[in-house]
Amino acid sequence: MLQRPRGTRDFAPEEMTARRALETRLRATVQSFGYNEIATPTFEHLELFVNKSGADITKQLYNFKDKGERDITLRPELTAPVMRFYFSDLKMRPKPLKIFYFGNCFRYERPQDGRYREFWQFGAEIIGVADKHYDNAELLNLAMSCLRASGLKGFLMRVGHVGILKAVLVSLGLGPEQQKYAMPLIDKGEYQGLEDYLKEQRLTPQDISYLLETLQQKMTLDELIEGKDALSRRLERSKDAQQALADFYEMVKLIKEMGVSPVVIDLGIARGLDYYTGMVFEVDLQELGAEKQVCGGGAYNLEELFEVKERMDATGFAIGFDRVMLGLTRQNYVFERPFLDAFVIPMSRECLTNAIKVLGQIHGSGLRGDMELAGRGMGKSIKHAEALNAGFAVIIGEDELKKGVASVKDLAKRAQEEVALDDVAAHILSKKAK
């Protein structure tokens, strides 16, 4: 018997109900901030991701040659396709451009809890805001609003600034290639590995301690606002780091005014990607263990990737949709069950024609309705209606047909009354309105 491919999943009706409910909440939240939806192809040219992440990325991709011998890959993430779309078609649109997207992505990785080979991302980008502090702050506020709307509890946002981090590395004499090696270690919190590498690069113990202490600086928003001068003095060996801190400080004041919480300032966030230029953030949910990150993003530019001269500043984030779903499951969150307004039960073949007409009337009134099709008796049909979370059972038997009525039973109140066949939908609508 054929099985589904490893790292993929099938979703039962109740799972899809929950997933669609979460998707609806996320869409409603970003739309309330003025963001509009876009979509990009499921597959792209391989070059798009190799240029962005290097040739080693192919080890994680589902890439292939198409019938025209072009190198193609299933998309492993959505930011690069969105930026490709921006430069090819959207860049002349009025700014700021606020967009969001939702779609499946593919990575050839070892499947584990919270990590799959096919997974879904929900993301948002804001492009071309004159005040770079505001776009950073708005995206943080939007990300937290989305996670609150999801129903998730107990998550924590950590916010840093990759500009500060890179400037500190430069002040220690680390060149671009050395930084490329060090940044992933910082991103993963592998400080012992980082210390060993820095020793190999002949950094002094004092410089290594200075970097490790800086990376482990964590504080509340108030502590940063009140202690900015002290942190600036810590960074005094790098004017660029101090300038980045000054920019970061302005953004932090804005997110405090917006009421974004809970937030911790964490200067050890690297995100591991070269295109981030300023504020970076991650949102963690401890219940998920090693795969605790449910959202991440930051400020970036991608003009070098697309070989354009125009500078394009943007801020964006992606939510790990599957991890949010897993977190909600771990927290025993219960989504509202799908329901039917009415379940029509014809008691014989002779009653079927009228039952179909009543069901059509129900659908035509905008109500949700279904009909007994398995030939069950009255008792089992009522139980099935209750299992479907139906509000009303509409019973049409021989006695009802003689009177030109249906017996409409309120399954919650256990009350039943006869209603003219032409008035069934109107009757249910009136009951629902009360």
N, C-alpha and C positions, 0 to 999 in steps of 0.2 A: 504494500500500500504506500502510495506517495505521501511523504511528509513535507511540511513547509520548510523552506531553507533555514539553515541555522542563523540565529540572530534576528529573525523576523517573528512577527506575532499575528495571530488571528484575534479579532475582537468580537465577542459575543454581543447581542443586542443591548444588554444592560451596561456593558463596558462602553459601547458607542454612545449610549445615552449620556453617560457621565462625561465622556470626551467632548461631545458636542456642547454640553452644558458649559464646560470649562472654556472651550473655544469661544462660545457666545459671550461669556463674561469678559474675556480678554479683548475681544473685538469692541464690545461696548465701551470698555474703559479707554482704549486708545482713541476711539472715535470721539469720545467726550472731550479729549484734549485737542481735537482738530486734525487728527491724522487720517490719511486716506490709504486704502489698500492697493497694492500692486502684486503682480505675480511674475515669476521668471520660469524658464524651462527646467524640467527635471534633469536634463543632461546639458552639459556645456563643453566647450573645447577644453581639452586637458591643459593647454597652455595657461589658461586663466588661473588655475590653482598652483601650477608649478611656478609661475612667475611670482605668485604671492607668498608661497611657503617653501619653495625649493624642491629639487628633484626627488628628495626622500619622501615627499608626501605621497608619491605614487604607491608606496607600500601599503597605504591605508585606503586606496581608492578602488572603486569598481570601474576601471578604465578599459577601453577596448578600441579597436579600429572599426569604423562603420564601413558600409559597402563602397564608399568613395575613398577608402584608405585614410580617412581623417581620424586624428586621435581625439577621442571623446571620453568623457567620464560622467557618471552619475554624480550630482552635486554633493559634496561632503559638508557644505554649510551654505548659508544664504547671503552673507555680507558681500562677498566678491561678486556674485551674480547681480546683486542689487546695484553695486557701484558700476559694473559694466553697463547695466541698463541706464543708469544715470548719465554716464558719459556719452552713450550712443544716442539717447532719445530724450532725456529729461532735463538736461542741464540748462536749457533756455527757458524753462518754466519759472514763474515768479518765485522769489525766495521770501521767507524760508520755505523749503520744501519739506513737508512732514509726511512720511510714508510708513506703512507697516505691512507685514507679510506673514504668511503661515504656510508651511509646507514640509514635506518629508525630505530627509537627507540620508546619505548612505556612506558608511565607513566600514572598511574591512578590518574589524578589530575583534579581540577576544570577547565574546558576549559574557556579560555578568549582570547582576542586579543593578538596574539603573543605567546600563550601557548596552546598546543594541546596534546591530548592523544597519537596520532601518529605524530611523528615529525622526521625531518632529521638532521643528523649531518655530517659535513665535517671536518676531522681532520688530523693532521700530528704529527709524533713523530720522534725524533732523539735520538738514543741510542748508548752509548759507545764512545763519543767524549772525547779525552784526556784533552782538555782544556774546563772546564765547563763554563768558561765565554763566549767562542765562541758559544757553542751550544745554550745557552740562547739567545745571541744576534741574532744568525741566525734565531731562531724560531720567535722572535719578528719581525724581518725584513720580514720573510715569511708571517706571519699573516697579517701585514700591506699591503704587496704586494698583497695578495689575496683580501683583502677588497677594495683596489684601483682598482684592475682588475674587480671587480664586478660591478663597476659603482656607488657605494655608495659614498655619499659626507657627510662631516660634522661630521664624527665620531672622537672619541678621545680615545687614548690608555692611561690607567692608569697603572703604573708599581710599584710594591712594592716588599718586601722581607719578606717572612713568617718566615725566620730564625731570622731576627731582632725582629720581633713581638713576637715570642715565647720566645726569650731570655729576652726581657723586662718583659714579664709575669712571667718568672721564678725569675727574680730579685726582683719582688714584692712579692714573696713567694707563688705564685699560683702553685699548684701541677697539675699533669696530668688530674685528674677528674675535677678540677676547670677550667682548660684551655679548656676542652671539652665543658663546659657550656658557657664559655666566648667567644670562637672563633666564634660560629654562630651569636652571638649578634654583634660582630665586623664586621663580613662578611655582615650583613644586615644593618649596620650603625645605629643600635638601641642603641645609646649611653646613652639615659636615662635609658633604661633597664639594660645596662652594669653598669652604675653608681650605680643603686639600688642593683645589685647583689654584686658589690665590697664592698658596705657598709655592706651587710649581712655577707661578709667574713672578716669583721673587718679591712679592709684597712684604712689607715689614709687618711684624706682629701687631704693631700699633695701628697700621692702616687696616689690617684685617679686622681687628677689634672694632675700629671706628665704623667700618661698613656693616658688620654684623649687628652692632648696637643700633645703627640707624635703621636697618631693615626691620628691626623688632620694635620700633617705636609705634605704640598703639595708644590711642587716646579718644576721648569723646569729642563731639563737636565743640562743646564749651571749653574743654581743656586746650584744644588747638587755638580757638579764638582768644582765650586769655593768655596762652603761652606761646603765641606766635614769635615774639621777640627771642625767647629762649631757644626755640627751634631754629630760628634764623641764625643765631650765634653758633649753633651746632654745625650749620651748613656753611660757615663763613669761608671755608677754603675754596668754595665755588660760587662765583657771582651768578652763574646760570642757575644753580640750584636755589639760590636765594630769590631770584626773579621768578622761577617756577613756583616757589612757595608763596610768593606774594600773589600770583594769579590764583593759586589753589585756595588761598585764604579768602579771596573775594567770592569764589564759588561756594565755599563752605558757609559763609555768612548767608548766602542766598538759600541754601537748602535748609538751614536752620529756620529762616523766616517762613519757608514753605511748610515747615512742620514734618520734614522727611525723617522717619525714624522706624525702627531702631538702627542707628548708624555708628560704626566705629571707624576712626581714621587709622589706616594701616599702610605704612610706607613700604611694606614688603610685597605689595601686589605688583606683579610684573606682566601678567597676562600672556607672556611668551610669544607675542607676535610683534614683528618689527614696525607695523604701520601705526601702532598706538603712539600718540605724541603728548598727551596731557593726562587729564583725569582718567583713571581706570577704576573699575569696581567689580566686586563679586558678591553674590548673595548665597549664603550657606543655610542648609537645613541639617542639623546634626543627626536627625533620625536616619539619614541616608548613608551615614558612615563614610567610606572612602569616596563615594560618588555624591558628596553632599552639596556640590554647587548646583543651584537651580537657575541661576541667572548671572550674566556677566556682560561687560562691555566697556565702553569708554570713548574718549575723543581720539580721532585719527584723521589721516589724510592718505589718499591712495593715488595721487596724481602720477607718482613715479611708476606705479604698476601699469598705468594705462598710457604712459608716455605722452602726457599733455603738459603744457606750460602753466596752465591756469591752476592756482592753488585752490583746493577745495577742502574746507574744514567741515567736519561732520562729527556728530556724536550718535552712537547707537548702542543697542543691546540686543541680546537674544535670550529668550527664556527656554530652558530645556523642558518642553511640554511633557515629555514622558516622566521626567523626574518629579515634576509638580504633581502629576497624577499619582505616582508612587508615594510621594510624601503625603498626599491626601488619604491614600489607602492606609498608610502606616498610622495616621492620626485618626483613623476610623470615621473619616468624614463621609456623610451620606448625602448623595445628590437626590434631588426630588425625583420620584419615580415617574416614568411616562404614564400617561393616563388615556382613557377613552371617555368621551362624554356619554356615549350610548353603545350598548351591545344589543343588536336585534336578534331575536330568537324566533324563527318560524317553526311551528310545532308539527308541520306536515308539508309534504310536497305541494299540496294545494295552496298553502299559505305563502309559498316562496315568492310569487310574483309581487304580492303586496308588500312583503318584507323588503324586496329589492327597491320598490318605489319609496318606502319609508327611509331606507338607508340613503338613497339618492337625495331625499329631502333634507336629511341630517347633514350630509356633506355639503349640499347647496347652501346651507345656513352658516357654514363656516365651523361646524362642530366636528369633532373627531368621532368616527363611528366605525364599527365592524359588525360582522354577522356570524352566527353559528353556522359552520360548514362541515362539521364532523359527524352530524347526526346524533348528537348526545341528547338525552332526555332533559326534562325541565331542571331537575336538581343539579345535574352535572353541568348544564349550560350556565346556570346561575353561578356555580362555583368557579367556572372558567372565566366568567365576566368579572368576578371579584379578583381573580388572579391577574387579570389584565388591568386592574385598577380602574374599572369602569364606574361612572357615576350612576348610570341608569341602565336597567335591563328593559328592553322593549319587546314584550311577548305578544306574538300574533298566532292565535290558534283558531280552530273552527268556530268556537263560540264568539270570539272577537270579530271574526269576519262577518258573521251574521248580523252583528250590531254595527259594523263599519268602524270599529274602534281597535285600539291596541291597549294592552295592560302595561302601564309604565310604572316600573318599580324603582324607587329611590333606594339604592343598595346601602347607603349609609344610614338612612333613617328607618329602613325596612317598611316604608309606607308605599302603598300601591293604589293607583287610580286609573280609571278608564279614560282614554283621550281619543278623540276623533282621529282617524288615520292621517288626514290632511293637516292636523294641528300638532303632531308629535314634536317636531323640531321647535316650534314656537313655545310649546309647553316646557321643554327642557331648557330653552334659553331663559324663559321667565323664572324657572326654579334656580338656575345658576346665578341670576342677577340679584337674588335675595340674599 
